[in-house]
Amino acid sequence: MVPLATRKRMLFLSPVFPSEGGNGLAMRTGFLLDAYSRHFEIDLAVVPVAGTNTQPTSFVQTRTLRTRILEPQLNTHFRLLSGLHDFHARLEAFREYGQPSLAAALTEAVGEALNTWIGNKTYSLVHVSRLYLAPLAGLLRQHIGRARFILDCDEDDALTHRSIGAMYRRKGDLLQSAWAMSEASAYDRMAQKLFPQFDSVLVASNGEARSLAHKADPGRITVVPNVAPIVSRARSWRTRACNPTMLFVGTLGYAPNADAVMWLTSRVWPRLRIASKNVRLVIAGRDPPDWMVRLGRQPGIVVAGSVPDVAPLYREASLAVVPLRAGGGTRIKLLEAAAWGVPAVSTSFGATGLGLRPGVDVVLADSEAGFARACISLLTEPYQAGRIANNARTRVRRDYDPGRWAARVGKLALEFLA
């Protein structure tokens, strides 16, 4: 850790308020903010295009000098195309617009507000979280001079949206599929244009690094994985014969998570209830759509919605389920489950990028019948469940330790300035 008197100043740009908990984006930005705060004095600017506009928590306040919320304002072009009633016309206008929809809020007014807030401050390092905030880098370079710039992509957004497009196509929703594919193309163009403006690009897995290697200099890409939360006392796994509980955690308004819940409850859940009338399914996360809320009327299903702390849910869970079939990045929910000592069943897609060993650290299943069998097996065989849980916890403590990766991030940042 660098002494306070010798610390250089850093600007951290984020689409959400960083946090120790919450969704994956908040937790990743929270980890990076904490890592940098050990070496830099930090000004944090939040442009809440990907989260709710909240106030800074004590977690943020103790790691920053100043914070500022910059209200997003849709640019005129995107606002006009969004108002088109005909979907085909709106889609064609969006394709011509050519920018990701999340970047539509980065107007000149937002850039001016940011530069006004910065004033005459100088920074040694600027960190930008997520590709859709990268256009701010061009505005900042004109204002703050010779700072080094780091972009945390986390995932390949183009690949994520192509996955979402394929998900909609499977559902027969060809219009939403076309929109997602157009988003993917927009992210490809943005990456090609803006990656050269950054001294380093961070991603969450080796797979994401390989995917982005043709868009950025591979020598500038560094893998910084999502990390496992610190759990001082993970519970020992034990069978809850009277009330076995399965847990799904995620932002429920996010289309891939909603698709996962739909598949789980419509295709897998009936098989589980035939095998055991006592099994429970707890679904937790913010923004559940109305149809998902109504699932709570079914016997055995609890839709908890947004919860202030997931710790009680993991303490009560017998099994974590990750039935994802689309999306991007790596699943912090699997790392959370492992940290809490809860065994997990996941689709192959849901476990992508984490390096968890099938049958050793996690059980993988992609068919409806296979997923149901895997869940029943772990719910009824305590030795196997305990073995999977212990292996996973040992692996994530080794490979996804936040202290070790925080030191790596700090070293990387300081090397830029040497």
C-alpha positions as CSV (number, residue, x, y, z in Angstrom):
1,M,0.0,0.0,0.0
2,V,1.3,3.4,-1.0
3,P,1.6,6.0,1.9
4,L,-1.0,8.7,1.7
5,A,1.5,11.5,1.3
6,T,2.9,10.0,-1.9
7,R,-0.2,8.8,-3.6
8,K,-1.1,10.0,-7.0
9,R,-4.5,11.0,-8.1
10,M,-6.9,8.9,-10.1
11,L,-10.2,9.4,-11.9
12,F,-12.6,6.4,-11.8
13,L,-15.6,6.4,-14.2
14,S,-18.4,3.9,-13.6
15,P,-21.9,3.2,-14.9
16,V,-23.0,2.2,-11.4
17,F,-22.0,2.9,-7.8
18,P,-19.3,0.4,-6.9
19,S,-20.3,-2.0,-4.1
20,E,-19.3,-5.0,-2.1
21,G,-22.7,-6.7,-3.0
22,G,-25.5,-6.4,-5.5
23,N,-25.2,-7.3,-9.1
24,G,-22.1,-8.4,-10.9
25,L,-21.3,-5.0,-12.4
26,A,-21.5,-3.3,-9.0
27,M,-19.3,-5.9,-7.4
28,R,-16.7,-5.9,-10.1
29,T,-16.4,-2.1,-10.0
30,G,-16.4,-2.3,-6.2
31,F,-13.4,-4.7,-6.3
32,L,-11.5,-2.5,-8.7
33,L,-12.2,0.6,-6.7
34,D,-11.0,-1.0,-3.5
35,A,-7.9,-2.3,-5.3
36,Y,-7.0,1.1,-6.6
37,S,-7.8,2.9,-3.3
38,R,-4.8,1.2,-1.7
39,H,-2.4,3.1,-4.0
40,F,-4.3,6.2,-5.3
41,E,-6.4,9.1,-4.2
42,I,-9.6,8.6,-6.2
43,D,-12.3,10.9,-7.6
44,L,-15.3,8.8,-8.6
45,A,-17.8,9.9,-11.3
46,V,-20.9,7.8,-11.9
47,V,-22.9,8.0,-15.1
48,P,-25.8,5.6,-14.1
49,V,-26.7,4.2,-17.5
50,A,-26.7,0.6,-16.2
51,G,-28.1,1.0,-12.7
52,T,-30.3,3.0,-10.4
53,N,-29.3,6.4,-9.4
54,T,-28.4,6.0,-5.7
55,Q,-26.3,7.9,-3.3
56,P,-22.7,6.8,-2.3
57,T,-22.4,4.3,0.5
58,S,-19.8,4.2,3.2
59,F,-18.0,1.6,1.1
60,V,-17.5,4.3,-1.6
61,Q,-17.0,7.2,0.8
62,T,-14.1,5.5,2.5
63,R,-12.3,4.8,-0.8
64,T,-12.7,8.1,-2.6
65,L,-11.9,11.8,-2.2
66,R,-14.9,13.1,-4.2
67,T,-17.9,11.5,-5.9
68,R,-20.2,12.9,-8.5
69,I,-23.4,11.6,-10.2
70,L,-23.6,12.8,-13.8
71,E,-27.2,12.5,-14.9
72,P,-27.5,10.7,-18.2
73,Q,-29.3,12.5,-21.0
74,L,-30.3,10.7,-24.2
75,N,-29.0,12.5,-27.3
76,T,-31.5,13.9,-29.7
77,H,-30.9,11.3,-32.4
78,F,-31.5,8.3,-30.1
79,R,-34.5,9.9,-28.4
80,L,-36.1,10.4,-31.8
81,L,-35.5,6.9,-33.1
82,S,-36.8,5.5,-29.7
83,G,-40.0,7.3,-30.3
84,L,-40.8,5.6,-33.6
85,H,-43.8,3.4,-33.1
86,D,-43.1,0.9,-35.9
87,F,-40.5,-1.6,-34.7
88,H,-39.0,-2.2,-38.1
89,A,-38.5,1.5,-38.7
90,R,-37.0,1.9,-35.2
91,L,-34.6,-1.0,-35.8
92,E,-33.5,0.4,-39.2
93,A,-33.0,3.8,-37.6
94,F,-30.9,2.2,-34.8
95,R,-28.7,0.4,-37.3
96,E,-28.0,3.7,-39.1
97,Y,-27.4,5.4,-35.7
98,G,-24.6,2.9,-35.2
99,Q,-23.8,3.3,-31.5
100,P,-24.8,1.0,-28.6
101,S,-27.9,2.1,-26.9
102,L,-26.2,2.4,-23.5
103,A,-23.8,5.0,-25.0
104,A,-26.7,7.2,-26.1
105,A,-26.6,9.0,-22.7
106,L,-23.0,10.2,-23.2
107,T,-24.0,13.6,-24.7
108,E,-21.8,16.7,-24.9
109,A,-23.7,18.0,-21.9
110,V,-22.5,15.0,-19.8
111,G,-18.9,15.5,-21.0
112,E,-19.1,19.2,-20.2
113,A,-20.5,18.5,-16.7
114,L,-17.7,16.0,-16.1
115,N,-15.0,18.5,-17.2
116,T,-16.5,21.2,-15.1
117,W,-16.5,18.9,-12.0
118,I,-12.9,18.0,-12.7
119,G,-11.9,21.6,-13.0
120,N,-8.2,22.1,-12.7
121,K,-7.5,18.7,-11.2
122,T,-4.8,16.6,-12.8
123,Y,-4.8,12.8,-12.8
124,S,-2.1,10.3,-13.3
125,L,-4.5,7.5,-14.2
126,V,-8.1,7.3,-15.5
127,H,-10.1,4.1,-15.2
128,V,-13.2,3.6,-17.3
129,S,-15.5,0.8,-16.5
130,R,-17.2,-0.8,-19.5
131,L,-16.9,-0.2,-23.2
132,Y,-20.1,1.9,-23.4
133,L,-18.5,4.6,-21.3
134,A,-15.3,4.6,-23.4
135,P,-16.4,7.6,-25.5
136,L,-15.8,9.8,-22.4
137,A,-12.1,9.1,-22.7
138,G,-11.8,11.2,-25.9
139,L,-13.4,14.2,-24.1
140,L,-11.2,13.8,-21.1
141,R,-7.9,13.6,-23.1
142,Q,-8.5,17.1,-24.3
143,H,-9.0,18.3,-20.7
144,I,-6.6,16.4,-18.4
145,G,-3.5,15.9,-20.6
146,R,-1.1,13.0,-20.1
147,A,-2.9,10.6,-17.9
148,R,-2.7,6.9,-18.6
149,F,-6.1,5.3,-19.5
150,I,-7.4,1.8,-18.4
151,L,-10.6,0.4,-19.8
152,D,-12.3,-2.5,-18.0
153,C,-14.4,-4.2,-20.6
154,D,-15.2,-7.1,-18.2
155,E,-16.7,-9.0,-21.1
156,D,-16.9,-8.8,-24.9
157,D,-20.2,-6.9,-25.2
158,A,-20.5,-7.8,-28.9
159,L,-20.3,-11.5,-28.1
160,T,-22.8,-11.0,-25.2
161,H,-25.4,-9.4,-27.5
162,R,-24.9,-12.1,-30.1
163,S,-25.6,-14.7,-27.4
164,I,-28.7,-12.7,-26.4
165,G,-29.8,-12.5,-30.1
166,A,-29.5,-16.3,-30.4
167,M,-31.6,-16.7,-27.2
168,Y,-34.4,-14.5,-28.7
169,R,-34.2,-16.4,-32.0
170,R,-34.7,-19.7,-30.1
171,K,-37.8,-18.2,-28.6
172,G,-39.1,-17.2,-32.0
173,D,-38.7,-13.4,-31.3
174,L,-36.9,-12.5,-34.5
175,L,-37.4,-8.7,-34.0
176,Q,-35.7,-8.7,-30.6
177,S,-33.0,-11.0,-32.0
178,A,-32.3,-8.5,-34.8
179,W,-32.1,-5.7,-32.3
180,A,-29.6,-7.6,-30.2
181,M,-27.5,-8.4,-33.2
182,S,-27.5,-4.7,-34.2
183,E,-26.2,-3.9,-30.7
184,A,-23.5,-6.4,-31.2
185,S,-22.4,-4.8,-34.4
186,A,-22.4,-1.4,-32.7
187,Y,-20.1,-2.7,-30.0
188,D,-17.8,-4.1,-32.5
189,R,-17.5,-0.8,-34.2
190,M,-17.0,1.0,-30.9
191,A,-14.3,-1.4,-29.8
192,Q,-12.4,-1.0,-33.1
193,K,-12.5,2.8,-32.9
194,L,-11.8,3.3,-29.2
195,F,-9.5,0.5,-28.0
196,P,-6.4,2.3,-29.4
197,Q,-7.1,5.3,-27.0
198,F,-6.4,3.1,-24.0
199,D,-3.1,2.0,-22.5
200,S,-4.6,-1.2,-21.1
201,V,-7.8,-3.2,-21.5
202,L,-9.0,-5.5,-18.7
203,V,-11.2,-8.5,-19.2
204,A,-12.7,-11.1,-16.8
205,S,-11.5,-14.3,-18.4
206,N,-9.0,-15.8,-20.9
207,G,-12.0,-16.5,-23.2
208,E,-12.9,-12.8,-23.3
209,A,-9.3,-12.0,-23.9
210,R,-9.2,-14.3,-26.9
211,S,-12.5,-12.9,-28.2
212,L,-11.2,-9.3,-28.0
213,A,-7.7,-10.0,-29.3
214,H,-8.6,-9.1,-32.9
215,K,-10.0,-5.7,-31.8
216,A,-7.1,-4.6,-29.5
217,D,-3.4,-5.2,-29.3
218,P,-3.2,-8.5,-27.4
219,G,-0.2,-7.1,-25.5
220,R,-2.5,-4.5,-23.9
221,I,-5.1,-7.0,-22.8
222,T,-4.9,-8.2,-19.2
223,V,-7.1,-10.8,-17.5
224,V,-8.5,-9.6,-14.1
225,P,-11.1,-12.1,-13.1
226,N,-14.2,-11.5,-11.0
227,V,-13.3,-12.5,-7.4
228,A,-15.0,-14.5,-4.8
229,P,-16.5,-12.7,-1.8
230,I,-14.8,-13.1,1.5
231,V,-16.8,-15.4,3.7
232,S,-15.3,-15.9,7.1
233,R,-17.5,-18.8,8.1
234,A,-18.9,-20.8,5.2
235,R,-21.4,-23.3,6.5
236,S,-20.8,-27.0,6.3
237,W,-23.1,-28.5,3.7
238,R,-25.7,-30.8,5.2
239,T,-28.9,-32.3,3.8
240,R,-32.1,-30.6,4.7
241,A,-34.2,-33.7,4.3
242,C,-37.4,-32.0,5.4
243,N,-37.0,-28.8,3.4
244,P,-34.2,-28.9,0.7
245,T,-33.8,-25.4,-0.8
246,M,-32.5,-24.5,-4.2
247,L,-31.4,-20.9,-4.8
248,F,-31.1,-18.7,-7.9
249,V,-29.6,-15.2,-7.6
250,G,-29.4,-12.6,-10.3
251,T,-30.7,-9.3,-11.7
252,L,-34.1,-10.7,-12.7
253,G,-34.9,-8.0,-15.2
254,Y,-31.9,-8.9,-17.3
255,A,-33.1,-11.0,-20.2
256,P,-30.7,-13.9,-19.9
257,N,-31.5,-14.3,-16.2
258,A,-35.2,-14.1,-17.0
259,D,-34.8,-16.8,-19.7
260,A,-32.9,-19.0,-17.1
261,V,-35.7,-18.7,-14.6
262,M,-38.3,-19.4,-17.3
263,W,-36.5,-22.5,-18.5
264,L,-35.9,-23.7,-14.9
265,T,-39.4,-23.3,-13.7
266,S,-41.2,-24.5,-16.8
267,R,-39.0,-27.4,-17.9
268,V,-37.0,-28.5,-14.9
269,W,-39.1,-27.6,-11.8
270,P,-42.0,-30.0,-12.6
271,R,-39.5,-32.9,-12.7
272,L,-38.1,-31.9,-9.4
273,R,-41.6,-31.7,-7.8
274,I,-42.4,-35.2,-9.0
275,A,-39.2,-36.5,-7.3
276,S,-39.7,-34.5,-4.1
277,K,-42.7,-32.5,-2.9
278,N,-40.6,-30.9,-0.2
279,V,-38.1,-29.2,-2.5
280,R,-38.2,-25.3,-2.5
281,L,-36.9,-22.9,-5.0
282,V,-35.9,-19.3,-3.9
283,I,-35.5,-16.8,-6.7
284,A,-33.8,-13.6,-5.5
285,G,-32.8,-10.4,-7.3
286,R,-34.1,-7.0,-8.3
287,D,-36.6,-6.1,-11.0
288,P,-38.5,-9.4,-11.4
289,P,-41.1,-9.1,-14.3
290,D,-44.7,-9.6,-13.4
291,W,-44.8,-13.2,-14.8
292,M,-41.9,-14.1,-12.5
293,V,-43.6,-12.6,-9.4
294,R,-46.6,-14.7,-10.2
295,L,-44.4,-17.8,-9.9
296,G,-44.5,-17.3,-6.2
297,R,-48.1,-18.6,-6.2
298,Q,-46.9,-22.0,-7.1
299,P,-46.2,-24.5,-4.3
300,G,-42.6,-24.5,-3.3
301,I,-41.5,-21.4,-5.2
302,V,-40.5,-18.2,-3.4
303,V,-39.8,-15.1,-5.4
304,A,-37.9,-13.0,-2.9
305,G,-37.1,-10.2,-5.3
306,S,-34.5,-7.6,-4.2
307,V,-32.8,-8.4,-0.9
308,P,-30.4,-6.2,1.1
309,D,-28.0,-9.1,1.8
310,V,-27.8,-12.5,0.1
311,A,-25.9,-14.0,3.0
312,P,-29.0,-15.4,4.8
313,L,-30.1,-17.0,1.5
314,Y,-26.9,-18.8,1.0
315,R,-26.8,-19.9,4.6
316,E,-30.2,-21.6,4.1
317,A,-29.5,-23.0,0.6
318,S,-28.9,-26.6,0.0
319,L,-28.0,-26.0,-3.7
320,A,-27.3,-23.1,-6.0
321,V,-28.6,-23.3,-9.6
322,V,-27.2,-21.4,-12.6
323,P,-29.4,-22.5,-15.6
324,L,-28.1,-19.7,-17.9
325,R,-28.3,-20.2,-21.7
326,A,-27.2,-16.7,-22.8
327,G,-25.3,-13.6,-21.6
328,G,-21.7,-12.7,-21.2
329,G,-18.8,-12.5,-18.8
330,T,-18.3,-14.9,-15.9
331,R,-20.9,-15.7,-13.2
332,I,-20.2,-14.1,-9.9
333,K,-23.2,-16.1,-8.6
334,L,-21.1,-19.3,-9.0
335,L,-18.2,-17.8,-7.1
336,E,-20.6,-16.6,-4.4
337,A,-22.1,-20.1,-4.0
338,A,-18.6,-21.6,-3.7
339,A,-17.5,-19.1,-1.2
340,W,-20.5,-19.9,1.0
341,G,-19.9,-23.6,0.7
342,V,-23.0,-24.3,-1.3
343,P,-22.8,-26.9,-4.2
344,A,-23.9,-25.8,-7.6
345,V,-25.6,-27.2,-10.7
346,S,-25.0,-25.1,-13.8
347,T,-25.4,-25.3,-17.5
348,S,-22.1,-25.5,-19.4
349,F,-22.7,-21.9,-20.6
350,G,-23.3,-20.7,-17.1
351,A,-19.9,-21.9,-16.0
352,T,-18.0,-20.6,-19.0
353,G,-14.7,-18.8,-18.2
354,L,-14.3,-19.9,-14.6
355,G,-12.2,-23.0,-15.0
356,L,-14.4,-25.0,-12.5
357,R,-13.9,-28.7,-13.1
358,P,-17.1,-30.6,-14.1
359,G,-18.0,-33.2,-11.6
360,V,-15.3,-32.0,-9.2
361,D,-16.1,-28.3,-8.4
362,V,-19.5,-28.0,-10.1
363,V,-22.1,-30.3,-11.7
364,L,-22.9,-29.4,-15.3
365,A,-26.1,-30.3,-17.2
366,D,-27.7,-28.8,-20.3
367,S,-30.8,-30.9,-20.9
368,E,-34.0,-30.5,-18.9
369,A,-33.8,-34.1,-17.6
370,G,-30.1,-33.9,-16.9
371,F,-30.4,-30.7,-15.0
372,A,-33.2,-32.2,-12.9
373,R,-31.2,-35.4,-12.2
374,A,-28.2,-33.4,-11.2
375,C,-30.2,-31.3,-8.7
376,I,-31.9,-34.3,-7.2
377,S,-28.6,-36.1,-6.9
378,L,-27.0,-33.2,-4.9
379,L,-30.1,-32.7,-2.8
380,T,-30.2,-36.4,-1.8
381,E,-26.6,-37.4,-1.6
382,P,-24.8,-35.5,1.2
383,Y,-21.4,-37.0,0.6
384,Q,-21.4,-35.9,-3.1
385,A,-22.8,-32.5,-2.3
386,G,-20.2,-31.9,0.4
387,R,-17.4,-33.0,-1.9
388,I,-18.5,-30.7,-4.7
389,A,-19.0,-27.8,-2.2
390,N,-15.6,-28.2,-0.5
391,N,-13.7,-28.6,-3.8
392,A,-15.3,-25.5,-5.2
393,R,-14.6,-23.4,-2.1
394,T,-10.9,-24.5,-2.1
395,R,-10.6,-23.7,-5.8
396,V,-12.1,-20.2,-5.7
397,R,-10.1,-19.3,-2.6
398,R,-7.0,-20.2,-4.6
399,D,-7.9,-18.8,-8.0
400,Y,-10.2,-15.9,-7.2
401,D,-8.9,-14.5,-3.9
402,P,-9.7,-10.8,-3.8
403,G,-6.5,-9.9,-1.9
404,R,-4.2,-11.5,-4.4
405,W,-6.0,-9.9,-7.4
406,A,-6.2,-6.5,-5.7
407,A,-2.4,-6.6,-5.3
408,R,-2.1,-7.6,-9.0
409,V,-4.3,-4.7,-10.1
410,G,-2.4,-2.2,-8.0
411,K,0.9,-3.4,-9.4
412,L,-0.4,-3.1,-12.9
413,A,-1.5,0.4,-12.4
414,L,1.7,1.5,-10.7
415,E,3.8,0.0,-13.5
416,F,2.0,2.2,-16.0
417,L,3.3,5.2,-14.1
418,A,6.8,4.1,-13.6
